[in-house]
Amino acid sequence: MDIQWAAVLLAGLAILAIAAVAITGLALKGTASQDRARILRAVAELMRELRGRR
């Protein structure tokens, strides 16, 4: 694997991780505790879809 492709893949993974943390933080802010599990499950499904695996 070329070093440039490895850097692109690593950058893509970092972007996905940052997006997951940002979405989760925004979604959980100000929510009731009973809704948090539903939100976390939805964020996990979204991240799986973005990565292309189910």
C-alpha positions in Angstrom: 0.0 0.0 0.0 1.2 3.4 -0.9 2.0 5.8 2.0 -0.4 8.4 0.5 -3.3 5.9 0.4 -2.6 4.9 4.0 -2.7 8.6 5.0 -6.0 9.1 3.2 -7.5 6.1 4.9 -6.3 7.3 8.3 -7.7 10.7 7.7 -11.0 9.3 6.7 -11.1 7.2 9.8 -10.3 10.2 11.9 -13.1 12.2 10.3 -15.6 9.5 11.0 -14.5 9.3 14.6 -14.7 13.0 15.1 -18.2 13.1 13.4 -19.4 10.3 15.7 -18.2 12.2 18.8 -19.7 15.5 17.6 -23.1 14.0 16.6 -23.3 12.1 19.9 -22.4 15.2 22.0 -24.9 17.4 20.2 -27.7 14.7 20.3 -27.2 14.0 24.0 -27.1 17.6 25.2 -30.4 18.4 27.0 -32.1 15.0 26.4 -33.8 13.0 29.0 -32.0 9.9 30.3 -34.6 7.5 28.8 -34.0 8.9 25.3 -30.2 8.5 25.4 -30.0 4.8 24.6 -32.2 5.4 21.5 -30.0 8.2 20.4 -26.8 6.3 20.9 -28.2 3.3 18.9 -29.2 5.6 16.0 -25.7 7.2 15.9 -24.1 3.8 15.9 -26.3 2.7 13.0 -25.5 5.9 11.1 -21.7 5.4 11.6 -22.1 1.8 10.3 -23.9 3.0 7.2 -21.2 5.7 6.6 -18.5 3.0 6.9 -20.3 0.8 4.5 -20.7 -2.2 6.8 -23.8 -3.4 8.5 
